[in-house]
């Protein structure tokens, strides 16, 4: 039997372990912030009370605490267990302050637990929060009595409120019955792998927290502090609460592949795959790019911070219509700042992106799995990006139909842009025919709503939120004629408006569905002028998925045999029902068109093409001496299709169209 030489694990009494330590317990800078809430504190205190009342031999296990010694051997670096140990220290501090004047013996014992060899707190959080934690533990509050917003203060106050002098002995008895497994790592242990394994319970780490750990773990404490201050803290300041979105968008921008936002830590996994080796020199080079990207991302979050007026305007507009293209926009701004792209090129890209977002919103089309293909297109050239955006931007004809019958997205913004107004904050969106007309409302000053037929009422309701029935109206005028009949609004408000399209309503005699349709036609042509689609020959793509972005759908109900409606292969239309058929057809076609790519791919992957039918199973012959094995699972087949097309350079020219049932599932 072999023994572990780099890991030492011992079951210990928690209070004795803390009291006997001569070293300072250091929370490394890569750890997430302390964030246990009152609920967690309440559970800990409840556990302490419960074990205090239990059988004398019964103990309470609080889990494992993973640590290592630093290079100098003076500190104990707390790799896992920060949240529990910090909360426990706050509880002990609250107990200490409760008994310090009445039970000096117990207070002395508790002080040994709380105080390190240097007279400061034995537990030392990240330097940014160490002073706050120390002031709480030693009850050294601000002299002016000002309040601070910190979890340390909140949780300590909770414990103080729950521990009375008469309750102190009971709490102390429970604390003495806490146990944990102390795991100490040697120099050869893989701290990141062990940390990830042990952190499978409790509140899960988020992707950006795992990235933080991965980046800094393995460096010396001094190196960690340098990287933290020079790179990571600026990234956190630039991205704020959007740090998780930043890392996802950054990885999409970098890789040109979709990255899952949740589940199985897709962003973290992609990060590790992209940055497999992070020694200090390599780390600094990459981290400089991360920091620069975060500065650009801050501009996306705060467009007003951009000093270029036109760029700031475009970014503010994009912030209104959606953030689904942030990776591409970040890429464009990065290229502008580095001198790789001209300013006018970036402005054109931002305009095209806005048109794409708004037109797809009008048409009711999703944005899922679009941005990665555009990032890949940008890797090719500006013209490839223009063509790729145009391909998935709904056509003018589609806009003419959708704007007549569909609810208008972002109505205040759209109406303002149509009118040439930059700031719509002093305007209201007026429904010319109200959403819920009163019985006395009238569109012509003669017939009232109560006299309209059911069909007439339903027709008005169906068009109430469409472009033709909406007008931008000054706030003062809108309040004056709220829910008034059309003739009244026309004379008292529309005629006085400074907005040309609204003032044109003063010349309309009556308001009905015919008037709504006529107004929609006029405003639609203006919409097409303001948000033009590039004049590039290509389909109005409302559902084609690049093969590199294809994913397996869930199983189909009995009777449904098609996963794909069709596949577009380099301009050809293929009737291919599912991944298995696609796998077979792609390899056969490439065997004829680009055999060298298939040979290279198969040699590197160890299949799926072999020189003989080496085992029993499902095979298809490519020629007399080469055979394609067809017995793979579907995940392998899809991956192989994507890989071999990438090898041949044909992937950008292959698209799949999922069947209706495939999309629904």
N, C-alpha and C positions, 0 to 999 in steps of 0.2 A: 504494500500500500504506500502511495506517495502522499506527502503532506503539502499544504499550501505554504509557500515561503514568502509570499508578498501580501498576505492578508491575515490579520490576527483578530479573532472575534471572541469577546468575553462577555458573559452575562454579569451585569453589575447593578448594585443599588445606585439609583440615579443621584440621590442627594450625597451619598458618600463619594461617588465619582467626582461630582462637582466640587465638593469641599476639599478633596485631596489633591486636585490638580494644582501644580505650581506654575503651569503655563497659562498664557492668555489664549482664550478660545477666539479665533479670528474667523469672521465670516468673509469669505473671499469676494472680490469685487464682481465676479461673474454671476453671483447668486441674485435671484429676484429680490425685490423689496419685501420687507416684512408686511404681511397683509392678512393675518388672522383677524377675524371680526369678533364681535361680542358673542356670537353664537358659538364659536370655537372655544372662547374663554369660559363660557357657561358650561360647556360639556366637560372641559378639563376640571373645573372646580367641582362639578357634580361627581366626576370619577374619583377625585381626591376624597370627597366626603363619603362616598360609598365604600371605598376601601378602608377608610378609617373605622367604619362601623362593622367591618367584616371580621371573620375569624382571624386571630392573631397570626396564623401562618399563611394567610391569604395575601398575595401581593398583586399589584396592578402593573401590567406590561405596557409600556408606552411606545414600543417599536424599536427600531435600530437607529443608531447615530453613527454616521460614517465620517471619519476624519483622517487626516494625515499630518505629519510634521512638516514644517517648512524647511527650506534648505539649511537654515542655521540651527534648527532644532529648538528654538526658543518659544515658538507658538504652535498651537494645535489648530490646524486649518479645518473648519467645519464644512464638509462637502455636502452632507445631507443631514437634516434634522434642525435646520435653522429655525423654522417656524415653531416647532415644539419647544426647543430649548429657550428661545427668546420669550415665549409666553410663560414658560415655567419660571424664568428669572423675574418677570414682572409680577407673578403671583408671590414669589418669595420676597420681593421687595415690598409688596403691599403688606405681607405678614410681618416683615421686619419693622416697618414704620408703625404698625399697630401695637407691637409689644416693646419697642425700644426703651420706653420710660418705665415700664412695669416689670419686665422680665429680662433683666440684663444678660442673664446666662444664655437664654434662647436667642436674644438679639445678637450676642457675640458669635454663636454658631452660624446664624443666618448671614452675618456679615462676612464670614470666611467663605461662604458659598458665593456671595455677590462680588467680592473684591479680589482683584488680581494682585500679582506680586508687585506691580508698579503703583498700587494705590488707586488705580482706575477700575472700572468694571471688569470683571473676569471675562465676560462675554463682550467682544468688540465687534459691533456691526460694521458695515461699510462706512468709510470715513465720512461720507456725506450725511450720515444719520447718527454717528457715534456720539456726538455731543448731546443730541436730543435724548438718546437712550440713557446716557449717563446722568443727565439732569433729572430724569424720571426716577431712575433706580436710587440715586442718592438724595432725592427729594430737594434738589437744588433748582427751583423754578425761577423764571425771570423776575427780577426785582420789582418791575412795574406791574406784576400780576397779569400781564397780557396772556391771552389764550393762544395756543398753537393747535394747528390742525395736523395731528399725527396719530397713527394707530397705537404708538407707545403710550401716549397720554390717555387715549380713550380706554385702552384695555386695562391700564394700571388703575384708572379711576373706577372702572367696573369692579375690579378685585377689592379695592379699598372700601367700596360701598357694600360689599358682600361679606367682609370679614370684620366682625366685632371683637372687642377684647375678650369677651367670654367664649368666643368661637375659636380663638387662636390655637388652643391646645388640640382641639379636634382637627383643625386643618394641618397642624404640624404632624400629628399622628398619621394622617393620610399621606402627606408628602414623604414621610420616611418609608412608606411601603411601595414607592414607585421603583420600577426596574426597567432597564433597557439592555439591548445588546450593543456594546461598544465595539465598532469595527474600525481597526486602524490599518491603513494601507502602507505597504512598503514601497520602495522606490520603483519597483518593476510592475506595480499593479496598474491596470487600466482604469483610472478614476472615472472617466466619462462613461464607460460601459457599465461599471458597477453602479454609478449614480443613476443612470437611466433605468436599470433593473430594479433598484430599490424604490424608485419614485413612481412605481406603478399604482400605488394607493394614495389616498388623500386627494387634495385638489391637484389635478394634472397640470404639468407645466405646459405653457403655451409655446407655439413654434418659436416666437422671437426670444423667449427665455431659454429654450434649448439651444438656439443659435448663440446666444450670449455665453452660455456655459461652454459650448463646444469651442468657441473662439478663444476663450481665456484659460480653460482648464489645461494644465500641463506646463503653463508658464510659471516662472517664479513670481512671488508676491509682488516684488518691485516691478517686474515686467507687466503684470496684470494691471497695476495701478497706472502705469504709463499709458497702456493701450486704452484703458477705461477712460482716462481723462482726455487723451488726445483724440480718440475716435468715438468710443461708444457713447459717452455722455453727450457729445454734440449731436449724434444721431438721435438720441432720445429727445433732446431739446427740439430738434428740427421736426420730428414726427409726432411727438406728444402721444395722445391717446390713439393715434392712427399708426403706431409703429408696426403692428401686426400686418395691416394692409400694405404698409410700405415694403416690408420684406417680401410679401407675396408678389406685389407688382414689380419689385426689383428683379425677382427670379424669372418672372415671365418676360420682362424686358431683356434679360441677359440670355436666356435659353431659347426664346421663341417657342416655348411649349407651355401648354396650360398647366397650372400648378393648383392642386386641390387646396381650397381654403380651409377645410376642416377634415377631421378623420385621419388617423394614422400619421399625423404630423407630416403632411405632404410637403410643406414649405421647408421644414427642417431637413427632411430627407433629400430634397432637391439641392439644398444648400450644401450638405455634406458631400453629395455626389459631385458638385461643381468645384468645391474647395476641399479636396481630400487631404492636403498637406498644408499645415498652417504653422510652420516655424516662424520665428519672430520677423525675419526679413520679408518672407512671403506675405505674412499677415499684414505688415505695415503697407505693403504695396496694394494689396486688395482693400484694406481698410480705408485707404485714402479715397478709393473709388466709391466705397459705400458711403463715406461721409459726404463726398461731393454729390452723390445721388440724393442723399437725404436733404441737402440744401435745396436742390431742385424740387424735391417733393414738398418741401415747406412752401415753395412758391405756388404749387398746385393747391395746397391747403389754404394759403393766404395770398390770393392773386394781387391784392392791393400792395403787397410788398415788392412786386416787380417794378423796377424803375422805368422800363421801356413802356410808354403809355399804350402803344398798340398791342404789345404782348399782354400787358395787364388786362386790357379790355377783352382780348380773346379768351384769356384764362378765366375771367369772371363769367363770361358767357358759357364756357364749357362747364363751369361749376354748377350752372343752372340746369343744363340739359342732361348731366350725368357724368359719372366717374368711371364708366366701364372701359374707357380707352386710356386710363392713366399710364399704363406701362409704355404705350406708344408715345404719348405726350411727353412723358419723362425722358424718353429716348431722344425726342426731337430737341428738347431744351438742353439736354446734355451735349448733343452735337453742336448746338449753337454756341454754348459756352466754351467748348473746346476748339471752336473754329472749323469743325468738320462740315458744318452746314451754313448756308447763307441765311440771313434774317428773313428775306422774302420767301425762301423755301419753307422755313418753319411756319411763317404766317399762313402760307397756302395749305400746309398740312393741318394746322389747327382749324382752318375754315372747313376743310374737307371732313375732318373728324366730327365737327359740329353738325355738318349736314347729314353725315351718316347717322349720328345718334338721334337727331331730331326726326329725320324721315322714317327711321325704323320705329321710333316711338309712335309716330302718326299711323303707320301701317300696322301697329300691334305686333311687330316682330321682335323676338328676343335678341339679346346681345351675347348669349352664352357661346363660349368657345370661338370668338371672333378675333380678339385682340392678338392672340399668339400668332395667327396666320399673318396679320398685318406687320407684326414685328419681324417675322421671317422675310416678308416681302421687302421691308426696308433694308434688310441685310443685302438684298440683291441690288436695288437701285431706287432712286426717287420715282422713276417712271413705273417700276414694278409696284411700288406702294400705291401710286395714283390709280393704277389699273385694279389693284386688289380692293381698294376702298370703293371704287366705282362699281365693281362687280357685286358687292353686297349692299349697295345703296339703292333703295327702292326708286323706281323710275318716275318721271314726270307723270306718266299716265296713271300710275298707281296712286300718286299724290292727289291727282284730280278726283279720283274716286273716293279715296280715304278721307280727304278733308271735307267732302260733302256730307259724309254719313257717320264718321267716327268722332268720338270725343277728342277735343283738341288738348294735347298735352302742353304743360307750361304756358297756359293761356296769357298771363300778364306779360311774360317775356316775349312770346311770339307776336302778340298784337303790338307791343312797343317797337319791336324791330321792324315790323311791317310799316309802322308809322314813322320810322326814323328817329325814335326816341330812345336814348341810351338808358335813362333811369326811370323806371316805372313806379317808383315807390309812392309818388303822389297821385297815382291813378288807381281806379278800381276796374275790375272786369265786370261789365254790365251784361246781364242776360236780357236781350231785347224783349223776347217773350220769356217771362219768368219760368223758373224751374217748376214752381207750383203756383200757377196763377190763381188769384182770388176769383170768386164767382162773378165779380163785377169787372174783371179785366177785359179789355177790348183791344183788338188789333186794328180796328178801323173807326172807332168812335161810335159805332151803331150797334153791332151785335156784341153781346157780352159772353164771357167764357161759359157760363152756365147754359147758353143756348147752342154751343158748338156740339156737333155730333161726337159720338165716341171715337169714330175714325179720325175726325179732325183733331180732337184732343190728343189722341195717341200719336198722330203725326207731329204735332208741335212738341210733345214731350221727347220723342225720339231724336229731334234735331236741336233740342234746347242747349246742349253743350258743344255743338259743332261750331266750326269757324264762322259760318254765315250768321249765326244768331248771337255772336259775341261782339262787344264794342268796348274800346278803352275810353274811360270817362273820368274826368277829374273828380277827385274825392268829394269836393264840395257840391258839385252838380249831382253826383250819384246819390248822395244823402238826401238831396232835395226831392228826388223823384223815385225813391225806393219803391219798387213794386207798382209803380203807376202804370196806367194804360199807355199804349204806344203813342197815341196822338199827344197826350200830355207830356210824355218824355221827349218826344220829337220837338215840341215847341219850347219847352222850358229848359231842356238840357242839351240835346244833340245839336240844336242850332247854335248854341253858345260855346260849344267845345272847340278847343284849339287843335284837336286831332282831326286831320283831313278826312280820314275814312269814317270817323264818327259823325262829323259835320255833314257828310254826304247823306246821312239818314234823314236830314231835314227836308230833303226833296222827295222822300218816299211818302205816298199817300196813305198806304195802309200796310200792316205787317202780317204776313201769312207765310205758309211754307214755300210759296212761289218766290216771295221776297227773300227768304232765307237762302234758297238755292241760287238766286241771281247774285246775291252778295258774296256767297261762297265762291262762285266762279271768278269774280273780280279779285278777291283777296287771295285765291289760290294761285293765280298767275303772278301776283306779287310775291307770294311765298316761294315759288319756283325761282324767281329772280334773286331773292335774298339768300336762299340756300340752294345753289345750283349743283346738279350732279355732273361730274366730269363727262364730257362727250366722248366716251370710249365704247367701242363695240363690245358687247358682252351681255350675258344674261342678267336679268334682274334677280339676283340670287336671294331666295327666301328660304333656303333650307339645305343647300349643299354644304357638306362638311369636308374640309381637306382631309385626306387620308391620314395625315400625321396627327390630326386631332380626333380621329374616330375612336369610339369606345364601344365596348360590348354592352348590349342591352340585356335586360333580364329576360328570362325565358318567355316564350310566347304561349298564349292559350292554345288548346287543341284546335286544329283546323287552320291555324295561321302558320304559313310556311315561309313567309318573306320577312327578312330583316331589312333588306335594302329594296327601295323602289327601283333604283338603278345605280350604276356606277359610271362616272364620266372619266374615261382614261385617255388623256392627251387628245381631247376633242372627239373621241369615239363614245358612243352610247352603248353600254353593256347591260344586258339583262342578267344581273347577278343577284341571286336571292339572299345570300348570307356570307359570312366570313369564310366558311370552308370552301365554297365555290370560288370566292375571290382569291383565296390563297392558291388554289390550283391554277386558276386562269392567269394570275400575275406571273407565277413562276414559269408557266409554259410560254407565255408571251415574251418574257424577258430572256428565256432560253433561246428564242429566235432573234430578238432585237439586240440584246446586250449580254451575251453569254458570259463575258469576262466578269461582269459585275456579280452575276449569280455565283460564279465559281469563287470569287474573292469573299463574298458574304458567307457562303456556306462553309468555306475553309476556316474562316475566323470563328464562326458560331458552332462548328461541328455538326452541320446539317442545315437544312433538311434534305439536301441532295447528296446521294451516295453512289458509289461505283458499282454496287450490287444490292440485291435485296437481302440485306445482312441478317434479317430476322423475320419471323412470320408476322404478318400484319397487312395493312392497307397501303398499297403502293400504286404509283402511276409512272409510266415510262416517259422520260423526256427524249431519249433516243435509245439505241441498242446497248449503250454502256453507262447510262446515267438514269437514276430513278429517284422520284420524289416521294418521300414517305408522307402518307396522309393521315396517320393515326395520332397526330398531336392534339392537345387540348386547344380550345378556341383562343385562349389568351396567347399561347405560343404562336398560333397561326397569324393573329392580327399583328403581333410584334414583328414577326418575320416579314409580313407584307410591308410594313412601314420601314423596316430596316433595309430590305433589298431595294425598295424604290428609292430610299435615300442614297444607297450605294450607287445606283444608276443615275442619280440626279433627276429622276422623273417625279419625285414626290409632289412638288408644287403643282403639277399638271394632272393630278389624280384626285377626284372628289367622290364622296359617297352621298347618296340621297336616301336617308332612312325612310322606311315605309311609315304610314300614318300610325300603325299600331306600335311600331318600334319607337317612334318619338313619344308616343303617349306613355310608354313604359320606361 
